[in-house]
Amino acid sequence: MEWPLAIESLVYTKRVLDSIKKLTQLSQAKSTDKGSVELYHSILKDIGETDLLLEAFLRYLFINTPLKKKETVHRLIDELLKKYQSPLEGKRVNLSKSYEEDLPEIIIPDEPLKYILNAILQYGVKAVTSHGDMECSTRSLLFQGEVSAGQKGLRKDERYIEIKVVFSAYKKRVRLFGESQGGHPDEPLDLILRLAEEVVRKNQGIMEFKTDEKSEKAFISIRFPSERREVVYYQPIDQYLN
């Protein structure tokens, strides 16, 4: 029996057993016959032992059959895009996605990655022009070129995952990330992006911000090494036992 079906079968049996237990307890409470009360007590004892055995089997299946972690990057992007759906619709922005199929997992943990993606999307949603375009894309690539000044974190012949957000933006509204501000303090959104860049670098990644004056588009991309190992996770078992 495969794991999902085995789990469903055991959970179903456990629920039926729980119903029988409640019915038996109700009958025991109403009974005045000593022999019946003792019988109900014996039945409840057997039900309790069987329930413990079923739970043991469930825990055994969970701990011995972990699930393969996959599509983490796409799942996180989609979750955050739902958060910004309303402001994007309010600005009549045409949102598109271009995801690489079977994208490998990424080395950065979920929470730091979610923080970085949220900062990038927050910036993009505020900066994108009304009736403009925004695209979120992903791809895996093997870095084989020469490392430039802005790519110090990259290592030759290592596979990377790139996440890119491209959006319509006027040059006067979006400054090239990292350029001198002439002594003026950063705007709040600029600071948010700089904090995100710090988290990127601390997790072995690089972040780039470019603008194209001709197309009036801004590009924010992050790259992290892909995970070489197969990553697994365990579902919380209590959701099946309650």
N, C-alpha and C positions, 0 to 999 in steps of 0.2 A: 504494500500500500504506500503510495507516494505521500510525502509530508503534508501538503495542503489538505488532501482528503483525510488523512489520518487525524490531523488536528480537528477538522470539522466534525468528524465522526465522534471523537472523544468528547469534544465540547458539547455536542448534541446529547450524547449519552449522559454526561454530567448534569445537564439541565433537566433531562427526564428524571434522573435519579433524585434531583433536588425537589422536583414536583411530587414524586412518590413519598419523599421524606416528610414534606409539609402535610400531605394528606394523611400519612400515618400518624404524625404528631397530633393532628386534629382529631382523628378517630380515637387515639389513646386518651386524649383529654375528655372526650365525651363518654368513654366506656366506664361502666361500673362493675363489670365482670372481672374478677381477679385473673382468671386464665387468659382472657383477651388482653388485659393490660400487660401481662408477662410476655405474651406473643408479640405485641406491638414493640415492647422494649427490645426483644430479641431481633426483630426486623430492623429497628432503628440502629442497633449495634452493627448488623451486617451492612446496612446502607452506609454507615460512617466509615467502615473499613474499606468498602468498595470505592467510596469517594476518594479516600486517601490514596488508594492504588491508582485510580484514574489520574489524579493530579500528579502523582509521581511519574506516570508515563508521559503526561503532557510536558512536564519540565524536562524530562529526558530527551524528548523529541526536539524541543526548542534549543537545548544546549548542544545537541549533536548535529543540528541541521541549520547552520546560519544562512542568511540570505546574502546574495552578492550585491554589493553596493554599485549602482549604476545610474546614469543620467542625473547626477547630483547638480552639476552646473546648470543644466537646463531647468531643472526643478526649481532651483533658487531664483533664477532670472524670472521665470513665469510667476512665482509667488510675489516677487517685488513689483512686477509689471501690473499685477492686479491692484496693488496698493496705489499705483499712480495712474490707473485707468481713467479716473474722473477728471483730473487736471489735464490729461492729454486730450480727452474728448472735448473738454471745455475750450481748448486752443485749436480744435479741429486738426490735430496732428495725425498724419498717416503713419501708423506704426506697423513695422514689418519685422519678421524674424528669419534668420538664415542659420539653422543649426546643422552642424556636422552630425551625420548619423553614427551611432555607436561611439560617441565621443569618450575617450578614456577618462578615468578619474584623475583628479588633480591632488597635488600633495598638501595644499593648504586646507586646514580644518574648515568645517562648514561655517561656523560662526564668524571667524575673521573674513572669510570670503563673502558672506552675506553682508557684513558691514561695508566692505569695499564696494560691492555692487550697488548697495543702497546709496552710497555717497555719489557714485558716478551717475546713477539714474536720477537722483535728486538734482544734481547739477544740470543734467541734460534736459530734464522736464522744465526747469526754470529758464534755461537759455534758449530752448528751441523756439523758432519763430511760429507765430500763428499760421495755420494752414500749411505748416512745413512738414518735413519728413523726419522720422527717427527709425533707425534699424539696429537691432541687436543681433550679433552674429558670433559664431564660435567655430573654431577649427583647431586641429592638431597639426603640428609641423615639426620637422627635424631641422634644427638650426645648424647650418653648415657654412655660413658666411663668416666674414671677419667681424669681430666685436668692435662696435663703434663706441664713442664716448658716452652716448646715451644708453648703451646696452651692456654696461659693465657686469650686470648680473647674469647674462647669458653665458652658457658654456657650449662650445662646439660639439656637434654630434650628439646632443641631448634632445629628447623630444619634449616639446612644450605644448601647452594648451593656451590658445589666445582667445580672449573675450573682447569684443569690440563694440562700442556704441558710437554710431554716426548720426549726427543730427544737423538740420538746417539752422544756421545761426549767423547773424551779421557780425562782421569783424569788430565793430564798435561795441558790441555787447559781450563778446567773448575774447578774452586776451589769451595769447599763447601761454600755456601753462609753463611757469618757470621763468618767464622773461622779466626783466627788471621793471618795477613799478615806480621808479623815480622817487623812492623814499616814502611813497604813500602806503598806508596799511592795506592789507588784503581785504577784499570784500568777504562777507561771511561765507558765501559759496566757495570762494577760492580757498579759504582756510579749511573748509570741510574736505575739499579735494586734496589739499596738502597733508591733512591728517591721514586720509585714506592712503596716500602714497607712502607714508611712513609704515603703515601696516603691510603694504605690498612688499616693501624692501625687507621688512623683518621676517617675511615668509618666503624669501628666496625668489621674489618676482620682480618685474620691472613694469613701470607705468609710463605711458607716453600720451601726450596731448598735442595734437596738430590742428591747424586750421588751413583751409584752402580758400583763398580770397575769390578765386574765379567762380567756384561752385557755391561759395558761401556756406560751407559745411565745416563742422568741427568733428574731430576724431579722437576718441578716448579709448585706449586699448591697454589691457593688462596681459601679461604672460607669466605663467608659472610652469615649473617642470611637471610633467605628467607622473602619475603614480605607477611605479614599475610592478608593484605587488598587486595581487588580487585583494581588494578591500571587501570585507564582509561586515555585517552588522546583525544584531539580534533584536527582534521585536519585543516590546514589553509583554511578558507573559501574563501579567495580572489582568490585562484587558480580556483575556480568554477565560479567566478563572472567576471573574466577578459576575 
